Amino acid sequence: MSDRTGWPAVRPWVADLAGAGLCFAVSSPVVVIIAYYHRAPAAGYFAGLALACLPLLVRSRWPFQVVAATLAANAAQLALLSFPGPSPAATGVALYTVAVRTERRTAWRIGAASAALLFAVSVIRRPGPDSLWQYLAVLAGMGLAVASGDAVRSSRRLLAAAVERADRAEHTREAEARRRVTEERLRIARELHDVVAHHITLVNAQAGVAHHLMRSDPDHAYQALERIRDTSRAALDELRTTVGLLRHGESPDAPREPAPGLAGLDALLASFRHSGLDITLERTGHPTEPASITDLAAYRIIQEALTNTRKHAGPVPARVHLDYRPDVLRLTVEDDGRAGTGTQGGPGSGTGHGMIGMYERAKAARGTLTAGPHPAGGFRIHAELPLHTGRKG
């Protein structure tokens, strides 16, 4: 078992027991030396050391109270014995624990007060310069204990903050990956919808013409069947290209064909005219080559708008207007469908994926799109797309 920083997790009582035992073991040689130097029984010194280390068994649970208990034991030994008592290591361990578990200012205040008390008791009990180095050593030991605890606390916080940032970065990467997958799925869905809906609508319209003329005008019916063949072939080619790109990904051998754009607008409008739409195209301003994302978005918006016109309003007059401004392409598609003939996006007119796709394409190109019926009938779609990437009209 380990904590978030990777260090093994240790139960608090185990750490307390280990700390108390280590303090007693480290201080025992000092007790032996002091007892030998003063030619006194070592048992009393060991008893005093054990008494000072005993509170350390609960230092994780009550750190401030343990500081007070160890400080009282060490101060009493210094005051009551005629010679230096056991090392105040227990107070140092308690101060280290407080420094690890509390704020820096509080730890240093408690450490300074503890060191001042031990120093004052020592000076009062044994005044004179002979033992000054011992008193300074006590001050240095208390300061070292607080500084060590403060350093450990700071390093743990830094490590915990680093682990938290790493976790947050990992979650962000996962969220970003999911977002990109979702965007890619939407992009693929838009492409497939535009390709399939456009060609199937034309095939359906041309099949209706062929069925209507099969007996009365076989020649024209034959021409309609030829257009069905050409339209279905074009649909298969576009689907093959799209699926090929998905299958091969970024492979250099992947089939790559130019994405449709306004350069192919005349052919697109011709396919709709063959299905019965009377389409008028008007270009104003100074035509210029737009950015690739704008070029594709404009083409697909016109394609979807006219597909909806043919599907929902039938063979009615329609107008496409491209207005080239210095930074913006204004695109308008209108039809003369009448109330009751089924307009784009009307009740029962479909799933609405086509309209959603047009809005998403305009947004992806950093443009805007509005759509709605005319009061007298018909439908109008208007989009404003930036001609250059990074700029929005």
C-alpha positions, 0 to 999 in steps of 0.5 A: 500500500502506498499514498498518493506521493508513492511513499509506503503508507505507514500506520500512525501508531507504528510511526510513533512507536518507531520514533519513540524507540529510535529516540531512546536508542539514540539517546542511550549512549549519551546517558551511559557517557553522562553516568560514567562521567559523573560516576552515578548509577545509569538506571536513574538516567535511563528511567528519566530518558524513558519518562521523556520518550514515553509521550512520543508514543502518541505524538501523531494524535496529540502533537502539541500536548506531547511537546508540552509533556516532553518539555516538562520532563526535560526541564524537570531533569535539568532543574532537579539534577545537580548535573546535566540530565538526559539529552533533550532529544525527546523534545526535539522529536516532538518539535519535529512532529509539530513542524511537520503537521502545522504551519511554519509560523506556529512551529517556529514559535513553539520551537523558540519558546521550548528552546528559551525555556530549556536554556533559561532552566539550564542557566539558572541551574548551572550559571557560568561560562563553563557550560555555555557550549552545552546550552548553545547546543540545546538551542541549536538542537531545537532549531534543527528539529524545527527546521527539519520538520519544516523542510519535510512538510514543505517537500511533502506539500510540493510533492503532493502538489506535483502529483495533483498537477500530474493527475489533473494533466492526465484527466485533461489529456483524457478529456481532450482525447474524448473531445477530439474523438467526438469532434471527429465522429461529428465530422465523419457523420456530417460528411457521410450525411452530406454525401448520402443525402445529396446523391440519394435525393437526386437519385430518388428525384431522377427515378421518379422522372424515369418512372413517369416518362417510361411509357410516354417518353422512353428517350427522356426516361432513358436519359433520367436512368443515365443520370441515376447511373452517373449520380450513383457512381459519383456517390460511390466514389465519394463514399469510397474516398471517405471510407478510404481516408478513415481506413488508412488514417495518415498513411502516405499510401492512403487515397487522397482526393481534393475536398469538394469546394466552390470550384465544383459549384457549377457541376453541383448545380447542374446535378440539381438542375437535372433533378428538376430544380430551376437554380439561378447562380449570382456572384457579386464582389471580387471572387477570391480563393477562400481558405480550405475550411471555408471553401468546403463549408460553403460547398456543403452548405449550398449542397445541403440547402438545395438537397433540402429544397429538392427533398421537401419543396420539390422542383421549385425555383431556387437562387444561390447568391455568393457575395465576396466582401474583402474578408467575408463570403456572404452566402444565400440560398433561397427557394420559392416553396409554398406553404404546405409543400414541406419546407426545410426543417418543418414538422415531419420533414426529417431528422434535422441532421442536415440543418445541424450539420450546416450550423456546425460547418459554419461554426467550424469555419468561424462563421455564422448561419441563419435559416428560416422560412419566408412569411410568404413561403419558401425558405432562406439560408444565409451564412457569413464565412471568413475568407481567411482562417483566423478572421471572423466576419 
